[in-house]
Amino acid sequence: RAVDVAKMLGITPGSCSISLKKILKKWLIVEDENKFLHLSPDGQIVVDKTKHTRSVLIDFFTHTLNIDAEQAEVNACKIEHLISDEIIEKIEKL
């Protein structure tokens, strides 16, 4: 539920509600009759793509650039939503 998400993220329920409304409008999550939130099929696609991108970046940072795992994780998190699919594909080919 939205209140549970707010607690997990350490933000106010109002702030959480505003953000969740945007995601609901994009049909990335759905809310059932008991106000529980679930990923939609489209939402699952976004999650899977983001996980894949993060994994590629972490692997590239640790194995190609020899960056320690902690720094690789931190930087992958910063980049994963911004990097293009084309660049990820090229990194994978390395």
CORBEL-V972875 format. One record per backbone hydrogen bond with DSSP energy under -1.0 kcal/mol. NH is the residue of the N-H (numbers start at 1). CO is the residue of the C=O. If there is no record, write none. Layout:
# CORBEL-V972875
{{NH;CO} {NH;CO}}
This chain:
# CORBEL-V972875
{{5;1} {6;2} {7;3} {8;4} {9;5} {10;6} {11;6} {16;12} {17;13} {18;14} {19;15} {20;16} {21;17} {22;18} {23;19} {24;20} {25;21} {26;22} {27;24} {28;23} {30;38} {32;36} {35;32} {38;30} {40;28} {44;40} {45;41} {46;42} {47;43} {48;44} {49;45} {50;46} {51;47} {52;48} {53;49} {54;50} {55;51} {56;52} {57;53} {58;54} {59;55} {60;56} {61;57} {62;58} {63;59} {64;60} {65;60} {67;61} {72;68} {73;69} {74;70} {75;71} {76;72} {77;73} {78;74} {79;75} {80;76} {82;79} {83;79} {88;84} {89;85} {90;86} {91;87} {92;88} {93;89}}
